[in-house]
Amino acid sequence: MVNDSSVLREADLPLPLFIRGKVRDTYDLGNHLLIIATDRISAFDSVLPSPIPRKGFVLNQLSVFWFRQTAEIVPNHLIEPIEDIHSLDTYIPEKSRFPYPAYLIGRSMVVKKVKRVPIECVVRGYLAGSGWAEYQECGKVAGFSLPKGLKESQKLPEPLFTPTTKADAGHDLPISMEEIEKLLGKERAREIKEKSIAVYNYAQEYARKHDLIIADTKMEFGLDGDRLILIDELLTPDSSRIWDSGLYQVGQAQPGYDKQPLRDWLVDSGWNKEPPAPPLPADVVEATSRRYIQAYERVTGRELK
């Protein structure tokens, strides 16, 4: 069951709120967390007033898909995706239960409660976005010197691990391996880098077989005791650049399965990128929703019901 976000209300559940992010609401279930992927959308560090229908469903379902696909590479925090509303009874004591809203089905998951590692683990396989802008300025990406003469969207000689800080407010900032080692220790820093690249390489090979390219992605880790696990979301259009390999052309920006139509409209609108963001026209909402649905269907090979 999928509920259009145009009728999805952001009402608080009668549960302790753990954290409300830009696009996700997380509730405390004691030993576990309930993560709800809403249809809110953000751009340029602002949450927009216009929801994108089915976006939360896509984000949640793709994360579940990839968590299961990569579990042998690195464990993750997923315990159970909510496909049957009554499965929540397992995690909520009888005295605390309430009439669960139907929108939780398909767009929420129960996960382990772990200690978050405060790093965005970015892996780049292609020269795009801020990496391309930096390369044009100095021939480097996050401190890595690259060969001269590379073009926009060109595949890199090897995937680059270019982590950033995980800021609760404001912009994330680049962080070096030396700084990560000071923060977490050499072995943990090495493990995070190796696991990040391994997940990216696996996803890239999977995507290749499905006529897709994952240009770059970012992921987060947590500590389950002393064990490193993946958390948050994984390989979604919000955290990755996903391209159609049949349309791929070196030397230009690529059409992708992401929120680029929305970004383009915001730039053309003259908005100064300071809150509050303007409401989106209906055609931009529809085009963005369609991009998310196409991402789900191309990656999974399943129609979004």
Protein Blocks (a to p, Z undefined) as FASTA:
>chain_A
ZZdfklmccddcfbdcfbdcfkbccddehjaccddddfbdceehiacfbdcehklmmmmm
mmmmmmmmmmmmpccfbfbdcfbfklmmmmmcfklgccddfklgopaccdddddddfbdc
dddfbdehjllmmmmmnopaehiacdehiaehiacfbdcdddddddfehjdddddfklmm
mmnojklmmmmmmmmmmmmmmmmmmmmmnopacfbdcdddddehjaccdehiehiaklpc
cddfklgcghiacddddfklmmmmmmmnopahiacdddddfklmmmmmmmmmmmmmmmno
pacZZ
